[in-house]
């Protein structure tokens, strides 16, 4: 019923106002599902994954500057238009259909979870570099720790897969920040990502898998080893913290050299939620 007690209408009786009402109800259901997913999943929200996919598609088509708010609008419009396919006959039904539709989509889309930052130590356990020497009649003797083939594999791994860029991040919070960094991380009020553009891999700056994270006054000092497969690569960092503007920077890392990277966070009273809507989440 749509404001008058005439019972349910048949599809043929729907007017422009009825269709508009159903579309708005479906869009509202979509928005409710978006907010629920965002609040419950935080940085693992499927919304960020959708943004990455849309940016990748846009890059192929020649445009990639697609902020999060465009994705939100696109998904909302999708919910409004979906009433023409599912054909709900009440606004309550349209709302439930929009909410359920997006809930299914969000469940199907994998969360954008990333691994913790690694240490710079790239030794492979149980293996030591092979030693060779000349013995008698020019014969080559290889350390019996492993065979020549195993030695070759180790050397290749040591040059590529096991090679890492040594990155030293110094993040300066110009206005200070809460003394309890663990609480900020748990509440999602501070987030950070490190991305290797060459390998298309991303790591969570505030989750350690061997890398070190230390605090010195208003500074956060992060030392990490970034897996590499070339002599140099462009690395990207994005830092988000309540009370500060979202900072996104890039720098070039080179094997055998320490990348000393300083980032100054600038105070900003705009809530992170609104800042994130204006950002392009491509990693």
N, C-alpha and C positions, 0 to 999 in steps of 0.2 A: 504494500500500500504506500502511496506517495503523497502524504499530506491530506488525503481525503479518504473516508471510510467507504470505499467502493469495492473492497475485496481485491483479489489478485487480478492483474491485467494479463491478457494473452499477449504474446509477442507482437501481434499485429496492431495492438492498441497503443504501443509505446510511441510517445511523441519525442520531440527534441529535448524537452525538459527531463523526461524520464531517462533517456539515454545518457544525457549529461550527468544526471544524478548517479546512475549506475557506474559511469566512468570515473567519477570523483570518488565513489565508494571503493571501487577496485584500486584506484591509485592510493587512497588512504590505507588500504590493507597492505599494499606494497611498502609504503613508507613505514608503517608499524613494524613490518618484518625486517626492514633495513635497520631501523633503530635497535630492535631487539638483537639482531645479529651483531651489530657494531658494539653494543654495550656488553654483550656476553662474551664475544670472541676477542675484542680488543684488536691488536695488530695482526691477529690471525684471521680477521674478518674476511669473508669472501669478497667483500666490496673492493679491497685493495688488489686482490687477484684479478677481478674483472677489469680494474683500471689498467693493470699491466697488460692484459690481453688486448684491450682496446687500443692502448698506446702502440703495441706491436703491430696490430692491424693498421693503425693510422700511419705508422712509419712506412709500411709497404705501399700505402696509397698516397704517400707524399706529405702527410701532416702527422705530427706526433704530440703537439702541445694540447693535450686533452686532460684537464684537471679533474679532480674527483667529483666536483659538483656536476659536471656534464654527464658523468656516469650515473649519478643519482637521478638526474632529470630523465635520462634515457630509460633507466629501469622503471621509473615512475610512469612514464608514458606507455611503456610496454604493459604495465599493469592495467592502465586505463583502456588501452586498445584490446586487451585480451577478453573483455566482456563480449566482444562480437563473435569470438570463437566459442566460449563456454556458455554464453547466453544465460546468465543468472536472471531471475525474475524479481528479486528483491534487492534492496541496497545492502541488507544484512548479508545476503548470499554473495553479492559482488565483493563486499569487504572480505568475507571469509575466503572467497575464491582467490583474491589478490594476495592475501596473507599466505594462504597455503601454497599458491603457485611459487612465490618467491622463497618460501621455506624449503620447498623441494629443490629449487635451483641452488640455493645456498648450501644445502646438504650435499649436492652432487659436485659442487666446485671445491677442490682441495684448498685448505687453508694455506696461506703463504708463510709456513713455518721455516725458519732458517737455523742453521747450526751455530754453535758457539765459536768464538774466535780461537785460533790455534796458536801454539807457541812457535817460535822461529826454529826450534830444534827439529831438524829433518833427518836424523839418523834412523835407519831402519833396524828394529830390534833383531839381534841374532846374526847380523851380517857386519863384516868389517871389510873395508876396501881391499881388493886383491893386491898382492905384492908380486912382482915378477923380477927375476934376475937371470943373468946368464950363468950357465953351469957347464963346465967341461966342454968341449966340442961345439959350443954355441947353442946348446939345447936350452930352451926356455922352460923354467920351472915356475908354476903358479902356486901360490899359497893354497894348501889343501883344505882351507875353510870351506870352499865351494868350487865347483867345476868352472871351466872357462865360459860355458854357456851361462851359468848362473852369474858369473862376474859381469858378463856383457849386459845381462838384464838389469843387474844392480846399477851399473854405470848409466844406463838409459834412464832408469827411474830417478837416479840422483840428479840428472840434468833436467828432467822435465817434471814428472808427477811429484817427486819429493822436493823439488826446488821451491823456495818460498822467498817472497819479498819481505824484508824486515821493516815493519811500519811502527813508528813511535808517534802516537797521537797525543796532543796536549790540548784538552778542551777547557777553555777559560770561561767560567760563568761570571760575567762582569758584575752582576748584582748579587752574587752568592746564590746558594740553593740549600734546600733542607739538609740537615746533618744526617738524616736517615736515608741513604741512597737506596737501600733495599726496599723501603716502603714506596718510594717513588717508582721503582721498577715494577713492583707488584701491582700498584694502582694504574700503571700505564701512563704515568705522568712524565716519565722520561723514557725515550726510545732512541735507539741508534742502529744504523745499518752500515755495513761496509761492503762495497760491491766491486768485483773485478770485471771490468767491461770486456776484457779479452776472453775470459773463460765463462762469462755470464753467471758467475757464482756470487751468492750473497751470504753474509754472516751477521749475526746479532752481536753488536758491540758490547752489550751488557750481559752476555751469556758466555762464560768462559769454557773452552775445551782445551785448556793448556796455556792460553794467553793470560796476561796479567792486567788487572784493573786496580789502580791505586788512587787514593785521594790525597791531595796536598793543598789544604786550605780550600780555595774556590776553584782549584784545578782538578780535573780528572786526567790521570795519566794511563794510557792504554798502550801496551806493547803486544803486537800480534805478528804472526807469520802468515802471510797470504799466499796460498798455493799458486804457483806460476807455471806457465808452459812456454814463455817467451822471455827474451832478455829484458823487455820493459813492457809496461801496460798502464793504462789509465785506470786509476782507482777512484771510486766515488764514496763519499760519506754523507749520510743524512742524520742530523741530530734534532730531536724534538724534546722540549722540556717546558713544563708549565711555567709561565711568566717570561718566556723568551720566544723570539721569532724562530721559526724552523730554519735551520741552516743546512744548505746542501752545497758541497764543494767537490772539486776533483783535483787530483795530483798525479804525476807520473812516477811510478816506482820502477827501480832498476835492480836487477839481481846483483848481489855483492855490495850494495850500498844501502845505508840506513835512511829511510824516508822520515825526516823530522817534519811533522805536520802540525801546525798550530791553528786552532779554530777558536775565534772569539764569538761567544754567544751574545746577541744583543737583546736587551730587555724589551718585552712587548706584552701589553696587557690584553691583547686579543686572545680569547679562549682557543685552546688547541683545536677543538672541534671545527671551528670556523676557519682556522689557518689551514687545516688539512683539506678542507673542501676546495681551497684554492691551489693546492699542490698537485703536481703530476706524479703519481706513484708508478714509476716504471721499474723500480727495483725494491 
